[in-house]
Amino acid sequence: MRYSVVPSPVGPLLLAADHVGLRLIEFDGPRHPARRDNDWESADDDTILRETRAQLDDYFAGTRCTFELPLAPRGTDFQLDVWQELRTIPYGETISYAQLATRIGKPNAMRAVGAANGRNPLPIVVPCHRVIDADGSLTGFGGGLPTKRFLLELEGAIETGDLFGSS
């Protein structure tokens, strides 16, 4: 696994990739840190990592709404279904956990969908931050609620100072 730590407006991000594609984007101080095996090597010059950094820079500059990267998350079939559906949520829009559960054909699986959302190994690129509570409030996010708020404000999904999500 090749990795690089890159600066961002939401703090340093650990990026990791292998020959298949991007495997991980991890915020500083994650709740569920990725296990670093002995085969991890720093590789700032890796093509996938370099392109990921460039696209993240564009996203944070407000000039990119979608990502075009080879993604290779690891998870259960259910998690992969959830993460694939997350990629269909348009930039600047939000949906509820119930809506996400319905979209994957499991309307009674809101808790499982929430758990899968929380285990998303590719936040920002696979936009789990676009999933909010049914009442419009911001709930759980691996990068913390201030980061979730920042990302949604950046995308124009919520207004600065919006009452919802003021956790």
C-alpha positions as CSV (number, residue, x, y, z in Angstrom):
1,M,0.0,0.0,0.0
2,R,1.3,3.4,-0.9
3,Y,0.3,6.4,1.1
4,S,0.7,10.2,1.4
5,V,-0.5,12.7,3.9
6,V,-1.8,15.9,2.3
7,P,-2.9,19.2,3.8
8,S,-6.5,20.3,3.4
9,P,-8.9,22.9,4.8
10,V,-10.3,20.2,7.1
11,G,-6.9,19.1,8.4
12,P,-4.3,16.6,7.1
13,L,-5.7,13.7,5.1
14,L,-4.1,10.3,4.8
15,L,-4.5,8.9,1.3
16,A,-3.7,5.3,0.5
17,A,-3.8,3.4,-2.7
18,D,-2.5,0.2,-4.3
19,H,-2.3,-1.0,-7.9
20,V,-6.2,-1.4,-8.0
21,G,-7.1,2.1,-6.9
22,L,-7.7,4.5,-4.1
23,R,-8.3,2.5,-0.9
24,L,-8.4,5.2,1.9
25,I,-8.9,8.8,2.8
26,E,-8.6,9.2,6.5
27,F,-9.1,12.3,8.6
28,D,-6.7,13.2,11.4
29,G,-7.6,11.3,14.6
30,P,-10.1,8.9,13.1
31,R,-12.6,6.9,15.2
32,H,-11.7,3.8,13.2
33,P,-8.1,4.1,12.0
34,A,-7.0,1.9,9.2
35,R,-4.5,-0.8,10.1
36,R,-1.1,0.0,8.7
37,D,0.7,-3.2,7.7
38,N,4.4,-3.5,7.2
39,D,3.9,-3.2,3.4
40,W,2.8,0.5,3.7
41,E,5.3,2.9,2.1
42,S,5.3,6.6,1.7
43,A,4.9,7.6,-1.9
44,D,4.1,11.2,-2.6
45,D,4.9,10.6,-6.3
46,D,2.3,7.8,-6.8
47,T,0.1,8.6,-9.8
48,I,-3.2,7.8,-8.0
49,L,-2.3,9.6,-4.9
50,R,-1.1,12.6,-6.9
51,E,-4.3,12.7,-8.9
52,T,-6.4,12.3,-5.7
53,R,-4.6,15.3,-4.2
54,A,-5.1,17.4,-7.3
55,Q,-8.8,16.6,-7.4
56,L,-9.3,17.2,-3.7
57,D,-7.5,20.6,-4.1
58,D,-10.0,21.4,-6.9
59,Y,-12.9,20.3,-4.8
60,F,-11.8,22.5,-1.9
61,A,-11.2,25.4,-4.3
62,G,-14.9,25.1,-5.4
63,T,-14.0,24.1,-9.0
64,R,-14.8,20.3,-8.8
65,C,-18.1,18.7,-8.1
66,T,-17.4,15.1,-9.0
67,F,-14.3,12.9,-8.7
68,E,-12.9,10.8,-11.4
69,L,-10.6,8.4,-9.6
70,P,-10.1,4.6,-9.6
71,L,-11.8,3.7,-6.3
72,A,-11.1,0.4,-4.6
73,P,-12.8,0.4,-1.2
74,R,-12.9,-2.9,0.8
75,G,-16.1,-3.9,2.6
76,T,-19.0,-6.3,2.7
77,D,-21.4,-6.5,-0.2
78,F,-23.9,-4.5,1.8
79,Q,-21.3,-1.7,2.6
80,L,-20.2,-1.6,-1.0
81,D,-23.9,-1.2,-2.1
82,V,-24.3,1.7,0.4
83,W,-21.0,3.3,-0.7
84,Q,-21.9,3.0,-4.4
85,E,-25.3,4.7,-3.8
86,L,-23.6,7.5,-1.9
87,R,-21.8,8.4,-5.1
88,T,-25.1,9.1,-6.8
89,I,-26.0,11.9,-4.3
90,P,-25.4,15.1,-6.4
91,Y,-23.0,17.8,-5.2
92,G,-24.8,20.4,-3.1
93,E,-27.7,18.0,-2.1
94,T,-28.4,16.0,0.9
95,I,-30.6,12.9,1.7
96,S,-31.7,11.2,4.9
97,Y,-30.5,7.8,6.1
98,A,-34.1,6.6,5.4
99,Q,-33.9,7.8,1.8
100,L,-30.5,6.1,1.4
101,A,-31.9,2.8,2.8
102,T,-34.8,3.0,0.4
103,R,-32.5,3.7,-2.5
104,I,-30.6,0.5,-1.9
105,G,-33.8,-1.5,-1.6
106,K,-33.6,-2.0,2.2
107,P,-36.0,0.5,3.6
108,N,-36.0,-1.1,7.1
109,A,-32.2,-1.1,7.3
110,M,-31.6,2.5,8.4
111,R,-29.3,1.6,11.3
112,A,-27.2,-0.7,9.1
113,V,-27.0,2.0,6.4
114,G,-25.9,4.4,9.1
115,A,-23.2,2.0,10.2
116,A,-22.0,1.4,6.7
117,N,-22.0,5.1,6.1
118,G,-19.8,5.5,9.2
119,R,-17.3,3.0,7.9
120,N,-16.9,4.6,4.5
121,P,-13.2,4.4,3.8
122,L,-13.3,7.2,1.1
123,P,-15.0,10.2,2.7
124,I,-15.4,13.3,0.6
125,V,-14.8,11.4,-2.7
126,V,-17.6,9.0,-1.7
127,P,-19.8,11.7,-0.2
128,C,-21.1,10.3,3.1
129,H,-21.2,13.8,4.4
130,R,-24.3,14.4,2.2
131,V,-26.4,12.1,4.4
132,I,-28.2,13.9,7.2
133,D,-30.9,13.2,9.8
134,A,-34.6,13.1,8.6
135,D,-35.2,16.4,10.4
136,G,-32.3,18.1,8.6
137,S,-29.9,18.1,11.4
138,L,-26.3,17.0,11.0
139,T,-25.4,13.7,12.6
140,G,-22.4,11.5,12.9
141,F,-19.4,11.9,10.7
142,G,-15.9,10.4,10.9
143,G,-14.3,13.7,10.4
144,G,-16.4,15.4,13.1
145,L,-19.5,17.5,12.7
146,P,-17.6,20.8,12.1
147,T,-16.0,19.1,9.1
148,K,-19.3,17.8,7.9
149,R,-20.8,21.3,8.2
150,F,-17.8,22.8,6.4
151,L,-18.2,20.3,3.5
152,L,-21.9,20.9,3.2
153,E,-21.4,24.7,3.3
154,L,-18.7,24.5,0.7
155,E,-21.1,22.7,-1.6
156,G,-24.0,25.1,-0.8
157,A,-26.1,22.2,0.6
158,I,-26.6,24.3,3.8
159,E,-26.3,27.9,4.5
160,T,-23.6,29.3,6.8
161,G,-25.2,29.7,10.2
162,D,-28.2,27.4,9.2
163,L,-30.0,26.4,12.4
164,F,-30.1,22.7,11.4
165,G,-27.0,20.8,12.2
166,S,-25.9,23.3,14.9
167,S,-24.7,20.5,17.1
